[in-house]
Amino acid sequence: MPFPWARRCTGARCRNRGRTTRRSGDVRPPRYGSRVGKVRRLFVCSSCERPSAQWSGRCSSCGDWGTVSEQPAGLASAGGSVTPVKVEPLSLAEGSEDHRIRTGFRGVDRVLGGGLVPGSVVLLAGAPGIGKSTLLLQLASSLTAAGHPCLLASGEEARGQVTARARRLGLKVDGLGYVPGRDLSQVVATILAERPVVAIVDSVQTIRNPESDALPGGVAQVRACADALVSLAKEHGTTVLLVGHVTKEGDLAGPRTLEHTVDAVLTFEGDHRSGLRVLAGGKNRFGPEGEVAWYEMTSAGLVETETGPLIGEGRAEAGCATALALAGRRAFAMEVQALVVPVDGPPRRHVSGLDARRFQIVAAVTDRAMRCGLGRSELYGSSSGGLRLDDLGADLALAAALASASSGEPPPAGTAFIGEVSLTGSIRPVGGMEARLNAAVAAGMGTVVLPHVGPEPSLPARHLRTVRVSNVKEALSWAARRG
């Protein structure tokens, strides 16, 4: 017998008589000259980063659609000995901290925490057509005029298109460098040769690494390009501004590791029908989080503006309530709106500028406390001014708007609401109470409904009438009686 796993059948009535068969439990070895197959393609979900050997339209782990894309199966291991790096001790002496680069825009500097930090990587995300390229072109023009050379690597606009935009906005871009931003190796080589103070890459989804076969905008390409640009910024001290796309849900497109890699994440959002734009700071390693700056889109570009003490009309109408929200170190009064429509079929929920999950929780707690039939009605909610409101201190105002829309009676005029709504219906205190009360005074509010636990208001908010409540039912019952 040529192999130990084979035997010749000798049974008289066996169909395989005289043939070589395999005994049970034996494993047949592979053919001579064959090689064991290797996984050469790897697909990773951009939401949960679960790897898989084949592509699928929906991730089997998190359930998201269209998030699975191809990336290289593995990285080549570096062989040979590794040379240790010289250790440099940290120093807290004066002058050891890097100075900030002022952009010339007070709002941008405030959101960044005082300006751009040399060697940092900032990611600017926003919807298409919101004005990201316009904002960065204005920043580049201001920085170049201040003596800080800038380089623009654009993979979405040609040189003539960028020049036409600058001419239309009346910007001086004589000293601004331009390079096509499609090839990563060309962009990195140009930055190393020109050594600009600030390098702008528009966008991280259009640039590609020629050494990778993945499509631009995929998980592998975005991760490789971002890693190369971050390494360049840290080693050579060049500040890199990246433009990122967002999905239809408003989240940052690409792998979640992109947000962990960069030093700061800024979001640029607003209503396309109005000229108001909001620059909000998310993650920031060198400054406070949650700072906001308002801009208005005009024929001359983006102009910084102030929304006033109250965002919204401020009229006493059914379904409207005033919230005292906190964004970074600034507080402002903003109107939240709700609409309740009873239906016979399955009800829908739709929000604009609010957290959808938080909206549903507040609606459920309000329905249980007041028994106003919100569970059998279609619910709609929105924030004023195109600002995305994600402050827990606006929960009580949202509950008041829902109860008012259900009953048809407006809340008391000149009344604002502060408080987080828990699942049990109790009102919890929130941070920044003094700043919120000062914002109520600036907006002309006379009464503030707030949690029963918390500090007493200080000047100039002492003349405000405060109504302390412990749960949602108590707060909404008081508002219904006064209204």
DRENDO-1510 file (C-alpha; in Angstrom, 1 decimal, always signed):
<recs>
REC; n; res; u; v; w
REC; 1; MET; +0.0; +0.0; +0.0 .
REC; 2; PRO; +1.4; +3.4; -0.9 .
REC; 3; PHE; +0.0; +5.2; +2.1 .
REC; 4; PRO; -1.0; +4.1; +5.6 .
REC; 5; TRP; -4.4; +5.7; +5.4 .
REC; 6; ALA; -5.4; +3.5; +2.4 .
REC; 7; ARG; -6.8; -0.1; +2.4 .
REC; 8; ARG; -8.1; -2.4; -0.4 .
REC; 9; CYS; -11.7; -3.6; +0.0 .
REC; 10; THR; -12.1; -7.4; -0.2 .
REC; 11; GLY; -15.7; -7.8; +0.7 .
REC; 12; ALA; -17.6; -10.1; -1.7 .
REC; 13; ARG; -20.8; -8.0; -1.7 .
REC; 14; CYS; -19.2; -4.6; -1.4 .
REC; 15; ARG; -19.6; -2.2; -4.3 .
REC; 16; ASN; -16.0; -0.9; -3.8 .
REC; 17; ARG; -14.4; -4.4; -4.0 .
REC; 18; GLY; -10.9; -4.1; -5.2 .
REC; 19; ARG; -10.8; -0.3; -4.8 .
REC; 20; THR; -8.6; +1.6; -2.4 .
REC; 21; THR; -10.7; +3.4; +0.3 .
REC; 22; ARG; -10.0; +5.4; +3.4 .
REC; 23; ARG; -10.4; +4.0; +6.9 .
REC; 24; SER; -12.6; +5.9; +9.3 .
REC; 25; GLY; -10.7; +8.3; +11.5 .
REC; 26; ASP; -7.7; +8.7; +9.1 .
REC; 27; VAL; -7.0; +12.1; +7.5 .
REC; 28; ARG; -5.7; +12.1; +4.0 .
REC; 29; PRO; -2.6; +14.3; +3.5 .
REC; 30; PRO; -2.6; +17.1; +0.9 .
REC; 31; ARG; -1.3; +16.5; -2.6 .
REC; 32; TYR; +2.4; +16.8; -3.2 .
REC; 33; GLY; +3.3; +20.3; -4.3 .
REC; 34; SER; +0.2; +21.9; -3.0 .
REC; 35; ARG; +0.3; +24.8; -0.5 .
REC; 36; VAL; -2.1; +25.6; +2.3 .
REC; 37; GLY; -4.4; +28.5; +1.4 .
REC; 38; LYS; -4.0; +31.9; +3.2 .
REC; 39; VAL; -6.6; +34.6; +3.8 .
REC; 40; ARG; -5.5; +37.4; +1.5 .
REC; 41; ARG; -8.6; +39.6; +1.8 .
REC; 42; LEU; -10.0; +40.9; +5.1 .
REC; 43; PHE; -13.2; +42.9; +5.6 .
REC; 44; VAL; -13.7; +45.1; +8.6 .
REC; 45; CYS; -16.8; +46.9; +9.9 .
REC; 46; SER; -16.2; +50.6; +10.3 .
REC; 47; SER; -18.7; +50.8; +13.3 .
REC; 48; CYS; -17.6; +47.9; +15.5 .
REC; 49; GLU; -14.4; +46.9; +13.7 .
REC; 50; ARG; -15.4; +43.2; +13.6 .
REC; 51; PRO; -13.2; +41.4; +11.0 .
REC; 52; SER; -14.6; +38.8; +8.5 .
REC; 53; ALA; -13.3; +36.8; +5.6 .
REC; 54; GLN; -16.0; +37.8; +3.2 .
REC; 55; TRP; -18.0; +40.9; +2.4 .
REC; 56; SER; -21.6; +41.4; +3.5 .
REC; 57; GLY; -24.0; +44.2; +3.2 .
REC; 58; ARG; -24.9; +44.1; +6.8 .
REC; 59; CYS; -22.5; +43.6; +9.7 .
REC; 60; SER; -23.4; +40.4; +11.7 .
REC; 61; SER; -22.1; +41.9; +14.9 .
REC; 62; CYS; -23.6; +45.4; +15.2 .
REC; 63; GLY; -26.3; +45.2; +12.5 .
REC; 64; ASP; -25.3; +48.3; +10.6 .
REC; 65; TRP; -25.7; +48.4; +6.8 .
REC; 66; GLY; -23.0; +49.4; +4.3 .
REC; 67; THR; -20.2; +49.5; +6.9 .
REC; 68; VAL; -18.2; +46.5; +5.9 .
REC; 69; SER; -15.2; +47.3; +3.6 .
REC; 70; GLU; -12.0; +45.6; +2.6 .
REC; 71; GLN; -8.6; +46.2; +4.2 .
REC; 72; PRO; -5.3; +44.4; +4.1 .
REC; 73; ALA; -5.3; +41.1; +6.0 .
REC; 74; GLY; -2.1; +41.9; +8.0 .
REC; 75; LEU; +1.0; +44.0; +8.3 .
REC; 76; ALA; +4.4; +42.8; +7.5 .
REC; 77; SER; +6.4; +42.1; +10.6 .
REC; 78; ALA; +9.5; +44.1; +11.0 .
REC; 79; GLY; +12.6; +41.9; +11.4 .
REC; 80; GLY; +16.0; +42.5; +12.7 .
REC; 81; SER; +17.1; +44.3; +15.8 .
REC; 82; VAL; +15.4; +47.5; +17.0 .
REC; 83; THR; +17.5; +50.6; +17.9 .
REC; 84; PRO; +16.4; +52.2; +21.1 .
REC; 85; VAL; +15.3; +55.8; +21.0 .
REC; 86; LYS; +17.1; +58.4; +23.1 .
REC; 87; VAL; +15.0; +59.2; +26.2 .
REC; 88; GLU; +14.3; +62.9; +26.7 .
REC; 89; PRO; +13.1; +63.9; +30.2 .
REC; 90; LEU; +9.9; +66.0; +30.6 .
REC; 91; SER; +10.3; +69.5; +32.0 .
REC; 92; LEU; +7.8; +71.8; +33.6 .
REC; 93; ALA; +10.0; +74.8; +33.3 .
REC; 94; GLU; +8.6; +78.0; +31.7 .
REC; 95; GLY; +8.8; +78.1; +28.0 .
REC; 96; SER; +8.8; +74.4; +27.5 .
REC; 97; GLU; +5.2; +74.4; +26.4 .
REC; 98; ASP; +4.5; +75.0; +22.7 .
REC; 99; HIS; +2.9; +78.3; +21.8 .
REC; 100; ARG; -0.5; +78.6; +20.1 .
REC; 101; ILE; -1.0; +79.7; +16.6 .
REC; 102; ARG; -3.8; +82.2; +16.3 .
REC; 103; THR; -6.0; +81.7; +13.3 .
REC; 104; GLY; -7.5; +85.2; +13.2 .
REC; 105; PHE; -11.0; +83.9; +14.0 .
REC; 106; ARG; -11.9; +84.4; +17.6 .
REC; 107; GLY; -14.6; +81.7; +17.5 .
REC; 108; VAL; -12.3; +79.1; +16.1 .
REC; 109; ASP; -9.5; +79.9; +18.6 .
REC; 110; ARG; -12.0; +79.7; +21.4 .
REC; 111; VAL; -13.3; +76.3; +20.2 .
REC; 112; LEU; -9.7; +75.0; +19.9 .
REC; 113; GLY; -8.8; +76.2; +23.3 .
REC; 114; GLY; -6.7; +79.2; +22.4 .
REC; 115; GLY; -5.5; +78.4; +18.8 .
REC; 116; LEU; -3.8; +75.7; +16.9 .
REC; 117; VAL; -1.1; +73.7; +18.7 .
REC; 118; PRO; +2.0; +73.0; +16.6 .
REC; 119; GLY; +2.2; +69.3; +15.6 .
REC; 120; SER; -1.5; +68.7; +16.3 .
REC; 121; VAL; -4.0; +67.0; +14.0 .
REC; 122; VAL; -7.5; +68.5; +13.8 .
REC; 123; LEU; -10.4; +66.8; +12.1 .
REC; 124; LEU; -13.2; +69.0; +10.7 .
REC; 125; ALA; -16.4; +67.1; +9.9 .
REC; 126; GLY; -19.6; +68.3; +8.3 .
REC; 127; ALA; -22.3; +67.6; +5.8 .
REC; 128; PRO; -21.7; +68.2; +2.1 .
REC; 129; GLY; -22.1; +71.8; +1.1 .
REC; 130; ILE; -22.1; +73.1; +4.7 .
REC; 131; GLY; -19.0; +75.3; +4.2 .
REC; 132; LYS; -16.0; +73.3; +5.4 .
REC; 133; SER; -13.8; +74.2; +2.4 .
REC; 134; THR; -14.9; +77.8; +2.7 .
REC; 135; LEU; -14.0; +78.0; +6.3 .
REC; 136; LEU; -10.6; +76.4; +5.8 .
REC; 137; LEU; -9.8; +78.6; +2.9 .
REC; 138; GLN; -10.5; +81.6; +5.0 .
REC; 139; LEU; -8.4; +80.2; +7.8 .
REC; 140; ALA; -5.5; +79.6; +5.4 .
REC; 141; SER; -5.8; +83.1; +4.0 .
REC; 142; SER; -5.7; +84.6; +7.5 .
REC; 143; LEU; -2.8; +82.4; +8.6 .
REC; 144; THR; -0.8; +83.2; +5.5 .
REC; 145; ALA; -1.3; +86.9; +5.9 .
REC; 146; ALA; -0.1; +86.6; +9.5 .
REC; 147; GLY; +3.2; +85.0; +8.4 .
REC; 148; HIS; +2.3; +81.4; +8.8 .
REC; 149; PRO; +2.8; +79.5; +5.5 .
REC; 150; CYS; +0.0; +77.1; +4.6 .
REC; 151; LEU; -0.3; +74.3; +2.1 .
REC; 152; LEU; -3.7; +73.2; +0.7 .
REC; 153; ALA; -3.9; +69.6; -0.6 .
REC; 154; SER; -7.3; +69.3; -2.2 .
REC; 155; GLY; -8.6; +66.1; -3.7 .
REC; 156; GLU; -12.0; +67.5; -4.4 .
REC; 157; GLU; -11.3; +70.8; -6.1 .
REC; 158; ALA; -8.8; +71.7; -8.8 .
REC; 159; ARG; -6.4; +74.6; -8.5 .
REC; 160; GLY; -8.6; +76.8; -10.8 .
REC; 161; GLN; -11.7; +76.1; -8.7 .
REC; 162; VAL; -9.9; +77.0; -5.5 .
REC; 163; THR; -8.7; +80.2; -7.1 .
REC; 164; ALA; -12.2; +81.1; -8.3 .
REC; 165; ARG; -13.6; +80.6; -4.8 .
REC; 166; ALA; -11.0; +82.8; -3.3 .
REC; 167; ARG; -11.6; +85.5; -5.9 .
REC; 168; ARG; -15.4; +85.3; -5.3 .
REC; 169; LEU; -14.8; +85.7; -1.5 .
REC; 170; GLY; -12.3; +88.5; -1.9 .
REC; 171; LEU; -9.5; +86.6; -0.2 .
REC; 172; LYS; -5.7; +87.1; -0.6 .
REC; 173; VAL; -4.2; +83.8; -1.4 .
REC; 174; ASP; -0.9; +84.8; -3.1 .
REC; 175; GLY; +1.3; +83.0; -0.5 .
REC; 176; LEU; -1.0; +80.0; -0.2 .
REC; 177; GLY; +0.5; +76.8; -1.7 .
REC; 178; TYR; -1.7; +74.3; -3.6 .
REC; 179; VAL; -1.1; +70.6; -4.4 .
REC; 180; PRO; -3.5; +67.9; -5.7 .
REC; 181; GLY; -4.6; +65.8; -2.7 .
REC; 182; ARG; -5.2; +62.5; -4.3 .
REC; 183; ASP; -1.9; +60.7; -3.8 .
REC; 184; LEU; -0.7; +60.3; -0.2 .
REC; 185; SER; +3.0; +59.9; -1.2 .
REC; 186; GLN; +3.0; +63.1; -3.2 .
REC; 187; VAL; +1.3; +65.1; -0.4 .
REC; 188; VAL; +3.7; +63.8; +2.2 .
REC; 189; ALA; +6.7; +64.5; +0.0 .
REC; 190; THR; +5.5; +68.1; -0.7 .
REC; 191; ILE; +4.9; +68.8; +3.0 .
REC; 192; LEU; +8.4; +67.6; +3.8 .
REC; 193; ALA; +9.9; +69.7; +1.0 .
REC; 194; GLU; +7.9; +72.9; +1.7 .
REC; 195; ARG; +7.7; +72.6; +5.5 .
REC; 196; PRO; +4.5; +74.7; +5.9 .
REC; 197; VAL; +3.3; +75.7; +9.4 .
REC; 198; VAL; -0.2; +74.4; +8.6 .
REC; 199; ALA; -1.2; +71.7; +6.1 .
REC; 200; ILE; -4.8; +71.3; +5.0 .
REC; 201; VAL; -6.0; +68.0; +3.5 .
REC; 202; ASP; -9.4; +68.2; +1.8 .
REC; 203; SER; -10.5; +65.5; +2.4 .
REC; 204; VAL; -9.3; +62.3; +4.2 .
REC; 205; GLN; -11.8; +60.3; +2.2 .
REC; 206; THR; -10.4; +61.3; -1.2 .
REC; 207; ILE; -6.7; +60.8; -0.6 .
REC; 208; ARG; -5.3; +57.3; -1.1 .
REC; 209; ASN; -2.2; +55.4; -0.4 .
REC; 210; PRO; -0.8; +54.0; -3.7 .
REC; 211; GLU; +0.7; +51.0; -1.9 .
REC; 212; SER; -2.8; +49.7; -1.0 .
REC; 213; ASP; -5.2; +48.2; -3.4 .
REC; 214; ALA; -8.3; +49.3; -1.4 .
REC; 215; LEU; -10.6; +51.9; -2.7 .
REC; 216; PRO; -10.3; +55.5; -1.5 .
REC; 217; GLY; -12.6; +56.2; +1.4 .
REC; 218; GLY; -12.5; +52.7; +2.7 .
REC; 219; VAL; -11.5; +51.6; +6.2 .
REC; 220; ALA; -8.0; +50.5; +5.1 .
REC; 221; GLN; -7.3; +53.7; +3.0 .
REC; 222; VAL; -8.6; +56.1; +5.7 .
REC; 223; ARG; -6.7; +54.4; +8.4 .
REC; 224; ALA; -3.4; +54.3; +6.5 .
REC; 225; CYS; -3.6; +57.9; +5.3 .
REC; 226; ALA; -4.5; +59.2; +8.7 .
REC; 227; ASP; -1.7; +57.3; +10.4 .
REC; 228; ALA; +0.8; +58.6; +7.9 .
REC; 229; LEU; -0.4; +62.2; +8.3 .
REC; 230; VAL; -0.4; +62.0; +12.1 .
REC; 231; SER; +3.1; +60.6; +12.1 .
REC; 232; LEU; +4.3; +63.4; +9.9 .
REC; 233; ALA; +2.7; +66.0; +12.2 .
REC; 234; LYS; +4.2; +64.6; +15.4 .
REC; 235; GLU; +7.7; +64.1; +13.9 .
REC; 236; HIS; +8.1; +67.5; +12.1 .
REC; 237; GLY; +5.8; +69.8; +14.1 .
REC; 238; THR; +3.4; +70.6; +11.2 .
REC; 239; THR; -0.2; +71.2; +12.1 .
REC; 240; VAL; -2.5; +69.2; +9.9 .
REC; 241; LEU; -6.2; +70.0; +9.3 .
REC; 242; LEU; -8.2; +67.1; +7.9 .
REC; 243; VAL; -11.6; +67.4; +6.4 .
REC; 244; GLY; -13.9; +64.4; +7.1 .
REC; 245; HIS; -17.3; +63.4; +5.6 .
REC; 246; VAL; -20.3; +62.5; +7.6 .
REC; 247; THR; -22.9; +59.8; +7.1 .
REC; 248; LYS; -26.7; +60.4; +6.6 .
REC; 249; GLU; -27.2; +59.9; +10.3 .
REC; 250; GLY; -24.8; +62.8; +11.0 .
REC; 251; ASP; -21.9; +60.6; +12.3 .
REC; 252; LEU; -18.3; +60.8; +11.1 .
REC; 253; ALA; -17.7; +58.5; +8.2 .
REC; 254; GLY; -14.8; +56.1; +8.3 .
REC; 255; PRO; -13.4; +53.9; +11.1 .
REC; 256; ARG; -13.9; +54.9; +14.7 .
REC; 257; THR; -10.1; +54.7; +15.2 .
REC; 258; LEU; -9.9; +57.9; +13.1 .
REC; 259; GLU; -11.4; +59.9; +16.0 .
REC; 260; HIS; -9.0; +58.3; +18.5 .
REC; 261; THR; -6.0; +59.1; +16.3 .
REC; 262; VAL; -6.5; +62.8; +15.9 .
REC; 263; ASP; -6.1; +65.4; +18.6 .
REC; 264; ALA; -9.3; +67.4; +18.1 .
REC; 265; VAL; -12.6; +66.8; +16.4 .
REC; 266; LEU; -14.7; +69.7; +15.2 .
REC; 267; THR; -18.1; +69.5; +13.7 .
REC; 268; PHE; -19.5; +72.1; +11.3 .
REC; 269; GLU; -23.3; +72.0; +11.0 .
REC; 270; GLY; -26.4; +74.1; +10.4 .
REC; 271; ASP; -29.5; +74.5; +8.3 .
REC; 272; HIS; -28.9; +74.8; +4.6 .
REC; 273; ARG; -32.0; +76.9; +4.2 .
REC; 274; SER; -30.6; +79.6; +6.6 .
REC; 275; GLY; -27.2; +81.1; +6.7 .
REC; 276; LEU; -26.5; +80.1; +10.3 .
REC; 277; ARG; -23.6; +77.7; +10.9 .
REC; 278; VAL; -22.4; +76.3; +14.2 .
REC; 279; LEU; -18.8; +75.2; +14.8 .
REC; 280; ALA; -18.8; +72.8; +17.8 .
REC; 281; GLY; -15.8; +71.2; +19.5 .
REC; 282; GLY; -16.0; +67.5; +20.4 .
REC; 283; LYS; -12.8; +65.7; +21.5 .
REC; 284; ASN; -10.0; +68.1; +22.3 .
REC; 285; ARG; -6.7; +67.1; +23.9 .
REC; 286; PHE; -5.5; +70.7; +24.3 .
REC; 287; GLY; -8.6; +72.5; +25.4 .
REC; 288; PRO; -12.2; +72.3; +26.7 .
REC; 289; GLU; -14.8; +70.2; +25.0 .
REC; 290; GLY; -18.2; +71.4; +23.9 .
REC; 291; GLU; -17.3; +75.0; +23.0 .
REC; 292; VAL; -19.4; +76.4; +20.1 .
REC; 293; ALA; -19.1; +79.4; +17.7 .
REC; 294; TRP; -21.8; +80.8; +15.4 .
REC; 295; TYR; -21.2; +81.9; +11.9 .
REC; 296; GLU; -23.3; +83.2; +9.1 .
REC; 297; MET; -22.8; +82.3; +5.5 .
REC; 298; THR; -22.8; +85.5; +3.4 .
REC; 299; SER; -21.6; +86.4; -0.1 .
REC; 300; ALA; -18.3; +87.4; +1.4 .
REC; 301; GLY; -17.9; +84.0; +3.1 .
REC; 302; LEU; -18.4; +83.0; +6.7 .
REC; 303; VAL; -18.8; +85.8; +9.2 .
REC; 304; GLU; -18.7; +85.2; +13.0 .
REC; 305; THR; -22.0; +86.3; +14.6 .
REC; 306; GLU; -23.8; +86.0; +17.9 .
REC; 307; THR; -27.2; +84.5; +18.1 .
REC; 308; GLY; -28.4; +86.8; +20.9 .
REC; 309; PRO; -29.5; +85.9; +24.4 .
REC; 310; LEU; -32.4; +83.7; +23.2 .
REC; 311; ILE; -32.3; +81.3; +20.2 .
REC; 312; GLY; -35.8; +81.2; +18.9 .
REC; 313; GLU; -38.9; +83.5; +18.9 .
REC; 314; GLY; -39.6; +83.2; +22.6 .
REC; 315; ARG; -43.4; +83.5; +22.2 .
REC; 316; ALA; -45.8; +81.7; +24.5 .
REC; 317; GLU; -47.2; +79.0; +22.2 .
REC; 318; ALA; -48.4; +75.5; +22.7 .
REC; 319; GLY; -45.6; +73.0; +22.2 .
REC; 320; CYS; -42.8; +75.5; +22.8 .
REC; 321; ALA; -40.6; +75.7; +25.9 .
REC; 322; THR; -37.3; +77.5; +26.8 .
REC; 323; ALA; -34.3; +75.4; +27.8 .
REC; 324; LEU; -31.2; +76.8; +29.4 .
REC; 325; ALA; -28.5; +74.8; +27.7 .
REC; 326; LEU; -24.7; +74.6; +28.3 .
REC; 327; ALA; -22.1; +74.4; +25.5 .
REC; 328; GLY; -18.6; +74.3; +26.9 .
REC; 329; ARG; -18.2; +77.3; +29.2 .
REC; 330; ARG; -21.1; +79.2; +27.6 .
REC; 331; ALA; -24.8; +79.0; +28.4 .
REC; 332; PHE; -27.7; +80.2; +26.3 .
REC; 333; ALA; -31.4; +80.1; +26.3 .
REC; 334; MET; -32.9; +78.1; +23.4 .
REC; 335; GLU; -36.4; +77.2; +22.4 .
REC; 336; VAL; -37.3; +73.6; +21.9 .
REC; 337; GLN; -40.5; +72.6; +20.0 .
REC; 338; ALA; -42.7; +69.5; +20.0 .
REC; 339; LEU; -45.7; +68.4; +18.1 .
REC; 340; VAL; -48.1; +65.6; +19.1 .
REC; 341; VAL; -50.5; +64.1; +16.5 .
REC; 342; PRO; -52.9; +61.3; +17.6 .
REC; 343; VAL; -53.1; +58.5; +15.0 .
REC; 344; ASP; -54.8; +55.2; +14.7 .
REC; 345; GLY; -51.9; +53.3; +13.1 .
REC; 346; PRO; -48.4; +52.8; +14.2 .
REC; 347; PRO; -47.0; +56.1; +15.5 .
REC; 348; ARG; -43.8; +57.6; +14.2 .
REC; 349; ARG; -41.0; +59.5; +16.0 .
REC; 350; HIS; -39.0; +62.2; +14.2 .
REC; 351; VAL; -36.5; +64.8; +15.6 .
REC; 352; SER; -34.4; +67.5; +14.1 .
REC; 353; GLY; -31.4; +68.8; +16.2 .
REC; 354; LEU; -32.2; +66.6; +19.1 .
REC; 355; ASP; -31.0; +63.2; +20.3 .
REC; 356; ALA; -33.5; +60.7; +19.0 .
REC; 357; ARG; -33.0; +58.2; +21.8 .
REC; 358; ARG; -33.1; +60.8; +24.5 .
REC; 359; PHE; -36.3; +62.2; +23.0 .
REC; 360; GLN; -38.0; +58.9; +23.2 .
REC; 361; ILE; -37.0; +58.4; +26.8 .
REC; 362; VAL; -38.3; +61.8; +27.8 .
REC; 363; ALA; -41.5; +61.2; +25.9 .
REC; 364; ALA; -42.1; +57.8; +27.7 .
REC; 365; VAL; -41.4; +59.3; +31.1 .
REC; 366; THR; -43.7; +62.3; +30.4 .
REC; 367; ASP; -46.5; +60.0; +29.2 .
REC; 368; ARG; -46.3; +57.8; +32.3 .
REC; 369; ALA; -46.3; +60.9; +34.6 .
REC; 370; MET; -49.1; +62.9; +33.0 .
REC; 371; ARG; -51.0; +60.1; +31.1 .
REC; 372; CYS; -51.4; +62.3; +28.1 .
REC; 373; GLY; -51.5; +59.6; +25.4 .
REC; 374; LEU; -48.1; +60.2; +23.9 .
REC; 375; GLY; -47.6; +56.4; +23.3 .
REC; 376; ARG; -50.5; +56.4; +20.8 .
REC; 377; SER; -49.5; +59.6; +19.0 .
REC; 378; GLU; -46.9; +60.7; +16.4 .
REC; 379; LEU; -44.2; +62.8; +18.1 .
REC; 380; TYR; -42.0; +65.4; +16.4 .
REC; 381; GLY; -39.3; +67.5; +18.1 .
REC; 382; SER; -36.8; +70.1; +17.0 .
REC; 383; SER; -34.4; +72.7; +18.3 .
REC; 384; SER; -34.2; +76.3; +17.1 .
REC; 385; GLY; -31.5; +78.0; +15.1 .
REC; 386; GLY; -30.2; +74.8; +13.5 .
REC; 387; LEU; -28.1; +74.0; +16.6 .
REC; 388; ARG; -27.8; +70.3; +17.7 .
REC; 389; LEU; -28.8; +70.1; +21.3 .
REC; 390; ASP; -27.4; +67.2; +23.3 .
REC; 391; ASP; -27.4; +68.7; +26.8 .
REC; 392; LEU; -29.1; +66.6; +29.5 .
REC; 393; GLY; -30.1; +69.9; +31.2 .
REC; 394; ALA; -32.7; +70.4; +28.4 .
REC; 395; ASP; -34.7; +67.3; +29.3 .
REC; 396; LEU; -37.2; +69.1; +31.5 .
REC; 397; ALA; -37.8; +71.8; +28.8 .
REC; 398; LEU; -38.5; +69.0; +26.3 .
REC; 399; ALA; -40.9; +67.3; +28.7 .
REC; 400; ALA; -42.7; +70.7; +29.1 .
REC; 401; ALA; -42.9; +71.1; +25.3 .
REC; 402; LEU; -44.4; +67.6; +24.9 .
REC; 403; ALA; -47.0; +68.1; +27.6 .
REC; 404; SER; -47.9; +71.5; +26.2 .
REC; 405; ALA; -48.3; +70.2; +22.7 .
REC; 406; SER; -50.5; +67.4; +24.0 .
REC; 407; SER; -52.8; +69.6; +26.1 .
REC; 408; GLY; -52.8; +72.6; +23.7 .
REC; 409; GLU; -51.9; +75.0; +26.5 .
REC; 410; PRO; -48.7; +77.0; +26.3 .
REC; 411; PRO; -46.2; +77.0; +29.3 .
REC; 412; PRO; -46.1; +80.2; +31.4 .
REC; 413; ALA; -44.6; +83.2; +29.6 .
REC; 414; GLY; -41.1; +84.1; +30.6 .
REC; 415; THR; -40.4; +80.7; +32.1 .
REC; 416; ALA; -37.3; +78.5; +31.5 .
REC; 417; PHE; -36.6; +74.9; +32.5 .
REC; 418; ILE; -33.5; +73.2; +33.8 .
REC; 419; GLY; -33.0; +69.6; +34.8 .
REC; 420; GLU; -32.2; +66.1; +33.7 .
REC; 421; VAL; -35.1; +63.6; +33.6 .
REC; 422; SER; -34.4; +60.2; +35.0 .
REC; 423; LEU; -36.3; +57.0; +34.1 .
REC; 424; THR; -38.1; +57.1; +37.5 .
REC; 425; GLY; -39.4; +60.6; +36.7 .
REC; 426; SER; -37.2; +62.5; +39.2 .
REC; 427; ILE; -35.4; +65.7; +38.2 .
REC; 428; ARG; -31.7; +65.5; +38.7 .
REC; 429; PRO; -29.3; +68.5; +39.0 .
REC; 430; VAL; -26.9; +69.4; +36.2 .
REC; 431; GLY; -23.6; +71.3; +36.0 .
REC; 432; GLY; -23.1; +74.9; +35.2 .
REC; 433; MET; -26.1; +76.1; +37.1 .
REC; 434; GLU; -24.8; +79.6; +37.7 .
REC; 435; ALA; -24.0; +80.1; +34.0 .
REC; 436; ARG; -27.5; +78.9; +33.0 .
REC; 437; LEU; -29.2; +81.3; +35.4 .
REC; 438; ASN; -27.1; +84.2; +34.1 .
REC; 439; ALA; -28.2; +83.2; +30.6 .
REC; 440; ALA; -31.8; +83.3; +31.8 .
REC; 441; VAL; -31.3; +86.8; +33.1 .
REC; 442; ALA; -29.8; +87.9; +29.7 .
REC; 443; ALA; -32.7; +86.4; +27.9 .
REC; 444; GLY; -35.3; +88.3; +30.0 .
REC; 445; MET; -36.7; +85.3; +31.8 .
REC; 446; GLY; -38.6; +85.9; +35.0 .
REC; 447; THR; -39.0; +82.3; +36.3 .
REC; 448; VAL; -36.8; +79.3; +36.2 .
REC; 449; VAL; -38.0; +75.7; +37.1 .
REC; 450; LEU; -35.0; +73.7; +38.4 .
REC; 451; PRO; -34.3; +70.7; +40.6 .
REC; 452; HIS; -34.9; +70.9; +44.3 .
REC; 453; VAL; -31.3; +70.0; +45.0 .
REC; 454; GLY; -28.7; +72.6; +44.0 .
REC; 455; PRO; -27.0; +75.8; +45.0 .
REC; 456; GLU; -28.9; +79.0; +45.4 .
REC; 457; PRO; -28.6; +81.5; +42.6 .
REC; 458; SER; -26.0; +84.3; +43.0 .
REC; 459; LEU; -26.0; +87.9; +41.6 .
REC; 460; PRO; -27.2; +89.0; +39.1 .
REC; 461; ALA; -29.6; +86.0; +39.1 .
REC; 462; ARG; -31.0; +86.7; +42.6 .
REC; 463; HIS; -34.1; +88.5; +41.4 .
REC; 464; LEU; -35.1; +85.5; +39.4 .
REC; 465; ARG; -38.1; +83.5; +40.7 .
REC; 466; THR; -37.0; +79.9; +41.2 .
REC; 467; VAL; -39.4; +77.0; +41.4 .
REC; 468; ARG; -37.9; +73.9; +42.9 .
REC; 469; VAL; -39.4; +70.6; +41.8 .
REC; 470; SER; -38.5; +67.0; +42.5 .
REC; 471; ASN; -40.2; +65.1; +39.7 .
REC; 472; VAL; -41.7; +65.6; +36.3 .
REC; 473; LYS; -45.3; +65.4; +37.4 .
REC; 474; GLU; -44.7; +68.2; +39.9 .
REC; 475; ALA; -43.0; +70.4; +37.4 .
REC; 476; LEU; -45.6; +69.9; +34.6 .
REC; 477; SER; -48.5; +70.3; +37.0 .
REC; 478; TRP; -47.1; +73.6; +38.1 .
REC; 479; ALA; -46.6; +74.7; +34.5 .
REC; 480; ALA; -50.2; +73.7; +33.6 .
REC; 481; ARG; -51.7; +75.6; +36.5 .
REC; 482; ARG; -49.7; +78.8; +35.8 .
REC; 483; GLY; -50.2; +78.5; +32.1 .
</recs>
